[in-house]
Amino acid sequence: MTGDGVPSRGPKPPPAPVRGALVVDTSRGDRVGEFRGVAGPYWSLRPIRGGPEWEVDPVHVRPANAKERLHAETARANARSRGAVL
């Protein structure tokens, strides 16, 4: 509860990133995904190598660091070179 008697709702979610930004879902073992949009209270992320999107509470998402972005972009390029549909 806050001091004015209103129940607290936990940490405030960060602002939504731009579509296509690489982010990390810390609730799934630091899985890197591409931000696709907002779905109600959740954010939709897509695996870098393709596959079904998943939803995550925004409080469990952080921007990907340089190493994570490089790894994800290399994985995407390798998948494309194998002819994977992304």
C-alpha positions in Angstrom: 0.0 0.0 0.0 1.1 3.5 -0.6 0.9 6.2 2.0 -2.5 7.4 0.6 -4.2 4.0 1.1 -4.0 3.0 -2.6 -2.5 -0.4 -3.2 0.8 -0.3 -5.0 1.0 -2.2 -8.3 4.7 -3.1 -8.2 7.4 -1.7 -10.4 6.4 0.7 -13.2 7.0 -0.9 -16.6 9.5 0.9 -18.8 8.4 2.7 -21.9 7.9 0.5 -24.9 10.9 0.3 -27.3 10.6 0.9 -31.0 9.3 -1.9 -33.1 12.1 -4.2 -34.1 14.4 -3.3 -31.2 16.3 -6.3 -29.7 15.4 -6.8 -26.0 16.0 -9.5 -23.4 13.3 -11.4 -21.5 14.8 -11.9 -18.1 11.9 -14.2 -17.1 13.0 -16.7 -19.7 16.6 -17.1 -19.0 17.7 -13.9 -20.7 16.2 -14.9 -24.0 16.7 -12.3 -26.7 13.7 -11.3 -28.8 12.6 -8.6 -31.3 10.0 -6.2 -29.9 6.8 -6.5 -32.0 4.3 -4.4 -30.1 2.0 -4.1 -27.0 -0.7 -6.6 -26.3 -2.8 -5.3 -23.4 -0.5 -5.2 -20.4 2.1 -7.4 -22.1 4.8 -6.9 -24.8 5.0 -9.3 -27.7 8.4 -10.5 -28.6 9.6 -12.7 -31.5 12.5 -15.0 -31.6 15.4 -13.8 -33.7 15.6 -17.0 -35.8 11.9 -17.0 -36.4 9.1 -18.8 -34.7 6.0 -18.0 -32.7 5.9 -14.8 -30.7 5.5 -14.8 -27.0 4.2 -12.3 -24.5 6.1 -11.0 -21.4 5.4 -8.6 -18.6 7.4 -5.4 -19.5 9.0 -5.3 -16.0 11.0 -8.5 -17.1 12.4 -6.8 -20.2 15.6 -4.9 -20.7 17.5 -3.6 -23.8 19.9 -6.1 -25.3 23.6 -5.1 -24.7 26.1 -5.0 -27.6 27.2 -8.6 -27.2 23.6 -9.9 -27.1 22.7 -7.8 -30.2 25.7 -9.1 -32.1 25.0 -12.7 -31.2 21.3 -12.3 -32.2 22.1 -10.6 -35.5 24.6 -13.3 -36.4 22.1 -16.0 -35.6 19.5 -14.2 -37.8 22.0 -13.9 -40.7 23.0 -17.6 -40.4 19.3 -18.6 -40.4 18.6 -16.6 -43.5 21.7 -18.1 -45.2 20.2 -21.6 -44.6 17.0 -20.5 -46.2 14.9 -20.2 -43.0 11.7 -18.3 -43.2 11.9 -15.5 -40.6 
